[in-house]
Amino acid sequence: MFTGQLFGEPALAAEAARINRDYDVLKEQYDKLLRDREQLRLRGQVESQRDSVKFEVIDPPTTPRSPSAPDRPMLLMMVLVAGLGAGCGLAFAVAQLRSTFSTTGQLERSTGMQVIGSISMTMTRTARARYWRQMRWFAGASGSLVVVLFVLLMVEQLKRGMVA
């Protein structure tokens, strides 16, 4: 309508509408060609940059000849032995630092005097029960230590089986 008012004749308005339509189509094609040219230019830059970086394998990967980690089952056994040794050594050191004597001979050698008599240790029924309860706890803890060792060894074997 606007073009019809601008141009007094319908033929001129139709011609102006056709020219506008042709212009819009040509403008779209021109914009598309510009986008395609830009993409091609960017793609060319990327390919030239990719060609400028070249990788060369100097030392190909090989299978290692020796283990890259310690032998875990042996390490677990050594930790168990070291832990038991440290516990025994600590118990021995504590026993040596105590100021009591377990035999009369030790007392005579330590003081240089003759021992006339000694008092033997007597345990009541509750003290004996407590002693045996402590021994059961100690045996249970020692047994659980061995069980944990075997569980860890089994887990390690399963891991090795899954990797191989």
C-alpha positions as CSV (number, residue, x, y, z in Angstrom):
1,M,0.0,0.0,0.0
2,F,2.8,2.4,0.9
3,T,4.4,1.7,-2.5
4,G,1.1,2.2,-4.2
5,Q,0.7,5.6,-2.6
6,L,4.3,6.5,-3.4
7,F,4.0,5.7,-7.0
8,G,0.7,6.8,-8.5
9,E,0.4,3.9,-10.9
10,P,0.0,0.3,-10.0
11,A,2.5,-0.8,-12.6
12,L,5.2,1.3,-11.0
13,A,4.2,-0.1,-7.5
14,A,4.5,-3.6,-8.9
15,E,7.8,-2.9,-10.4
16,A,9.1,-1.4,-7.1
17,A,7.8,-4.5,-5.2
18,R,9.6,-6.8,-7.6
19,I,12.8,-4.8,-7.4
20,N,12.6,-4.9,-3.5
21,R,12.0,-8.6,-3.6
22,D,14.9,-9.2,-6.0
23,Y,17.1,-7.0,-3.8
24,D,16.2,-9.0,-0.7
25,V,16.9,-12.3,-2.4
26,L,20.2,-11.0,-3.8
27,K,21.2,-9.5,-0.4
28,E,20.5,-12.9,1.3
29,Q,22.7,-14.7,-1.2
30,Y,25.4,-12.1,-0.8
31,D,25.4,-12.5,3.0
32,K,25.5,-16.3,2.6
33,L,28.5,-16.1,0.3
34,L,30.3,-13.7,2.7
35,R,29.7,-16.2,5.6
36,D,30.9,-19.1,3.5
37,R,34.0,-17.2,2.5
38,E,34.7,-16.3,6.1
39,Q,34.3,-20.0,7.1
40,L,36.7,-21.1,4.3
41,R,39.2,-18.5,5.4
42,L,39.1,-19.7,9.0
43,R,39.3,-23.3,8.0
44,G,42.3,-22.5,5.9
45,Q,44.0,-20.8,8.9
46,V,43.2,-23.8,11.2
47,E,44.6,-26.3,8.6
48,S,47.8,-24.2,8.1
49,Q,48.2,-24.0,11.9
50,R,47.7,-27.8,12.2
51,D,50.3,-28.3,9.4
52,S,52.8,-26.2,11.3
53,V,52.7,-28.4,14.4
54,K,54.2,-31.8,13.8
55,F,54.6,-34.6,16.3
56,E,57.3,-37.1,16.1
57,V,57.6,-40.2,18.4
58,I,61.2,-40.3,19.7
59,D,61.0,-43.3,22.0
60,P,58.1,-45.7,21.4
61,P,56.4,-47.2,24.4
62,T,57.6,-50.5,25.6
63,T,56.7,-53.0,28.3
64,P,58.6,-52.4,31.5
65,R,61.2,-55.1,32.4
66,S,61.0,-54.6,36.1
67,P,58.1,-53.8,38.3
68,S,57.3,-50.1,38.7
69,A,55.9,-50.6,42.3
70,P,56.9,-52.7,45.2
71,D,55.8,-56.3,45.6
72,R,52.7,-55.7,47.7
73,P,52.4,-59.2,49.3
74,M,56.0,-59.0,50.4
75,L,55.5,-55.5,51.6
76,L,52.4,-56.6,53.6
77,M,54.4,-59.4,55.2
78,M,57.3,-57.1,56.0
79,V,54.9,-54.6,57.6
80,L,53.5,-57.3,59.8
81,V,56.9,-58.6,60.9
82,A,58.1,-55.0,61.5
83,G,55.0,-54.2,63.6
84,L,55.4,-57.4,65.6
85,G,59.1,-56.7,66.1
86,A,58.4,-53.1,67.2
87,G,55.7,-54.3,69.7
88,C,58.0,-56.9,71.2
89,G,60.8,-54.4,71.4
90,L,58.6,-51.9,73.1
91,A,57.4,-54.5,75.6
92,F,61.0,-55.5,76.4
93,A,62.0,-51.8,76.9
94,V,59.1,-51.2,79.3
95,A,59.9,-54.4,81.2
96,Q,63.5,-53.2,81.6
97,L,62.5,-49.7,82.8
98,R,60.3,-51.1,85.5
99,S,61.7,-50.8,89.0
100,T,60.5,-54.3,90.2
101,F,62.4,-57.5,90.3
102,S,60.8,-60.8,89.3
103,T,63.3,-63.1,91.0
104,T,65.4,-62.8,94.2
105,G,68.6,-63.4,92.2
106,Q,68.0,-60.2,90.2
107,L,67.5,-58.3,93.5
108,E,70.7,-59.7,95.0
109,R,72.7,-58.9,91.9
110,S,71.3,-55.4,91.7
111,T,71.8,-54.4,95.3
112,G,74.8,-56.6,96.2
113,M,73.1,-57.7,99.4
114,Q,71.8,-61.0,100.5
115,V,68.0,-61.4,100.2
116,I,66.5,-63.0,103.3
117,G,63.0,-63.7,102.0
118,S,60.5,-62.9,99.3
119,I,56.8,-62.6,98.9
120,S,55.1,-64.6,96.2
121,M,52.4,-63.2,94.1
122,T,49.0,-64.5,94.9
123,M,46.1,-63.8,92.7
124,T,42.5,-63.7,93.7
125,R,39.8,-65.3,91.7
126,T,38.7,-61.9,90.1
127,A,42.4,-61.0,89.4
128,R,42.8,-64.4,87.7
129,A,39.6,-63.9,85.7
130,R,40.8,-60.4,84.6
131,Y,44.2,-61.8,83.6
132,W,42.6,-64.5,81.4
133,R,40.2,-62.0,79.9
134,Q,43.1,-59.8,78.9
135,M,44.9,-62.9,77.4
136,R,41.8,-63.6,75.4
137,W,41.6,-60.0,74.1
138,F,45.3,-60.3,73.2
139,A,44.8,-63.6,71.4
140,G,41.8,-62.2,69.6
141,A,43.7,-59.1,68.5
142,S,46.6,-61.2,67.3
143,G,44.3,-63.5,65.4
144,S,42.5,-60.5,63.8
145,L,45.8,-59.1,62.7
146,V,46.6,-62.3,60.9
147,V,43.0,-62.4,59.4
148,V,43.5,-58.8,58.1
149,L,46.8,-59.8,56.6
150,F,45.2,-62.7,54.7
151,V,42.3,-60.5,53.5
152,L,44.7,-57.9,52.2
153,L,46.7,-60.6,50.4
154,M,43.5,-62.0,48.8
155,V,42.4,-58.5,47.7
156,E,45.9,-58.0,46.2
157,Q,45.6,-61.3,44.3
158,L,42.1,-60.3,43.0
159,K,43.5,-57.0,41.8
160,R,46.3,-58.8,40.0
161,G,43.9,-61.2,38.4
162,M,41.7,-58.3,37.1
163,V,44.7,-56.5,35.6
164,A,46.2,-59.5,33.9
